């Protein structure tokens, strides 16, 4: 468990972040007792005045000035790198906002999400930021719900949203809907898709089918694969045998796109437009592929994130994981709501339903009635050695 007090003024654009590291170490001197005998004519010396000790609740001092917020992320185990990135970005956000109203304590879910949640609740947390995965949310949610503590998780698994759980994670459905809608508006009508087997592929595939239908397009074919080179090659071959299409969605990571795109071009799709999802936003090397030249993909904006990543590298000597921005934005959201939140009181959950939404490193977002973050996404195009935004993300939401 790590307890941090942090400060700063909202917005990476408006204020520079100056991280101060260092702890002041206080020493104590122990004095030997005096050997002089006290004369019998004098009474015993008065007892020393009582020292005022801070109230302690399960190891943490009582704090009536600040809100107790728990950050549940993995600091050990296989996901420790992601957890540290989120924790460090949380620190940066609190420094940037200069808030005096939040006290954030980190609890390591790498040693057990339930253990971390119980400790956070016992120590007075009124809001939980995290955890990272859907399985951890399933473990933590009943404990938090029983204590009346809401959760703002970094997961994107919509099955765990609702009933006190809010999700900040990037939704594949929203990315697919955005890029399909953009492609249809640009005149493309016949769509095909390659989707991986598994939960992500099922979600992306379902969004693909429904969105193409909604915008008046035609689904020519949709093929699945298991991410092996042979399976990708076979899926592309099946697409080629289906029919002609003028847009192909490759709903997977950049590594798969780099494999599938040349095969699809060679199979007769030289003039088709390749489409991608938010997973491409974290990939390097896509701009070196001639087969991906002109491809479109939808994701959160990277403009402010690049500034955050540069400051992160300066402060911590390493590059952050892309999910670090979720940690930063969770703090901005909490700071905004904290202005009307009395320390010690329950978190004002109703404020999360603000129809105008919130602003962060990843752009505008708001929570829908299911507790899922709706995001304003941009569409980017892959060029020779670079990418460019061809349709900017909306700056806000209409009520």
C-alpha positions, 0 to 999 in steps of 0.5 A: 500500500502506498499513500500519496498526497499530490498537487497541480492545476488541471490540464497538461496544456495549461500548466507544466508538471514539476514532480518533486521527489524526496522524503524528509527524514526526521531523526530522534535523540535518546537522552540518558537519565540524569544520575543526580539524586533529587533531595527529599524535601522536593516533591517528585517532578510533574509528569511530562505533558501528554503528546497528542497523537493522530487518530489512526484507522487501520494504519492510516491517520484520520484525514478530515480535510481530504477525500480518501480515494483508493487506486487499485492496480497491479504493482507486482505480477505480470501486469505490474508495468501497466499498473505502475504506468497508471499509478505514475500518471495518477501522481502526475495528474494530482501534481498538475491539478495542485489539488488539496482535496484528494488523498490517493492510496495505492493498493496492489491487486497483484497480491489479490484484488479482494485483499486490496479492496477490503483494505481500501474500504477498511481504511476509509476509501469513498471511491475506488479507481481501478482495478484493471481487468474484468475478472478483478472488477467481478471480485471487487464489485460486491465488496465495494457495493456492500460498502457503498463505494463506487468503482471507476475501472480501467476495464473495457469489458461491458459485462461488468459495468453498472450497479456502481461500476463505471468503465473508462476503458476503450470500447472496441464497439465504439471504434468499429462504429466510428470507422465504419460510419466514416467510411460509409460517409466517404462513399464505401458500401460493400464491407468485409471483415477479419475478426479474431476468435475470442471475446474481442473479436465477438464484440468487434464483429457484432458491432461491424454487422450492426453498424454496416446495416445501420448506415445502409451498407452491405456486409459481403463477408466476415471471417474469423482466425486464431492469430496464427499466420496460417489461420490469417492466410486461410481467412484472407483466402476465404474472403477473396472467394466470397465476393468483391468488397471495397472496404476491409475491416481488420479488427485486431492489433497492428501485427495482424494487420501487417500480415493480413493487408499484403495478402488481401491486396494480392488476392485482388483487393488492390483498390480497397480501403483497409479499416482498423480499430483503436488497437492500432493506436498503440502500434509502431511500424504500420506506416512502413507498410505499403499495403496499409497506405491509406488505411483508416482507423478510429481511436482516441486522440493522441495529441495530448497523450504525446505531451503526457508521454514526453513528461512521463519519460522525463520524470520516470526515465521510461515510456508509459503504457498507453493506458496511463492516460486512463489513470490521469483522466480518472484523477481529472474527473475526480478533482472536478467532482471533488469541488462539491464533495464533502470530505468523509461523505459518500461519493456523489455518483449522480455527478458521473451522469453529467450529459455534457461529459468530461475532458481529459488526455484522451479527449471528451467522454461521458458515462452512459446509463450503463456506466460505460464511457462514451468517447469522442473518437477521431479517424486517422489515415496511415501515410508513408512514414506518418499518420494524419487525422482525417476526421477530428474527434468532436470536442464535446457532446450534444445534450 
